[in-house]
Amino acid sequence: MKKSSEGNALLLIEAEMEEYPFLPSKLADYSSITLPILAITGKQSPSAKLISESNGGIVCGHDSDSILNALTSIEKSSLQVSPQLNSHFSPDGVVKNYNEIILNSHT
């Protein structure tokens, strides 16, 4: 991960699927590095939702135009990454999420 922190952005590529139900562990690793994440994935994937809602980077589709636009955006701007993404994977954040799941399952 040390080499990852020396770049301009972090790359996350997920399979091109209609519904992508997985959350890659790489996203948790990347969340601790203060660089924007370029996620090439479906807009409805869990990764896309977390990155977008947490201001953790740029989400784009698998087509070349989307990827080029995302790379251009990263190159031309200095994206400020919110620490909010990392809070989802911190020990306190994980406990909070589990508590919400448990509480909501009893209502």
N, C-alpha and C positions, 0 to 999 in steps of 0.2 A: 504494500500500500504506500510505502514511502515514495516510490517512483511516481505513483498516481498523483500525489500532491504537488508535483513539479510542473504539471501541465496547465492548460487553460480551461479544460473541462474534462469530465469523466463520461465515458461512453457505456451505455447500457442498451444492449440489443436483445429484444425478446422475439420469439417466434411470431410469424405473421399468421395470426389466428383470429377468427371472428370473435371468440370469447377466450380470453387468456386468464385462467383462474389462479395463476401462480404469482407469488411474490418472491422474487429471487433474493437470496441472502446477500448478493453483491450490493443490493440497494441499501441494506443495513450498514454494510462496510463503507459505502460511499457517503452515507449520511454524516459520518464523523469527519469528513474532509470538507473544507469550506470552499469547494469549487462547484460551479454549476454542473448539473448532470444533463447530458444529452441522451434522452431516452427515445429509442426507435422502437415503438410499440403501438398497440391499438389504443385509441383514445379512451376506451372504457376499461382498460386493464387496471388492476390494483396499483401497479407502479405509476401509471399515468395520473391516476387520481391523487395519490400521495404527493408526487412531485409537483403537480399543478396547484393543489390546495395549500401546500407548504412553501411555495415559492422556492423550490429546490432546483430549478433549471428549466429546460425546454423539452417539450414532448412533441414528437413528430411521427408521421406515418412512415411506412416502408418504401414509399415511392421516392425516386431520386430528387424530384423538385422539393418535396418537404424536407428531405435531408439537407439539400443545398441551402435552402432558406434558413434552416436551423443553424447550420454551421456559419453562415454569413452573419446571423444575429449574434452568435457567440463571439465571432471575430470583431465585429464592429462595436459591441457594447461591453461595458464592464458590469456584468450581472452581479447583483448583490444577493447572495444566498442567505436565506433565513435559517436560523438555527432550529426552527420549528420542525423541520424534517427529522433531524437527529432526535428530537424529543420523543418521537414515536418508537424509537428503538432503544432508548436509555432504560436502565432498570426501572426507574420510577414510571416512565411512560408505558412500559410493558405491563407493570402491575396495575396501572390505571386502566389500561385497555381490558385486561382480564376482569377486573372488578366490574367494569361497565357491562361486559358480556354476561357475567354471572348475575348481576342485578337485573338486567333486561330479560334474562331467561326465566325469571321468577315472576314477571308481571304479565 
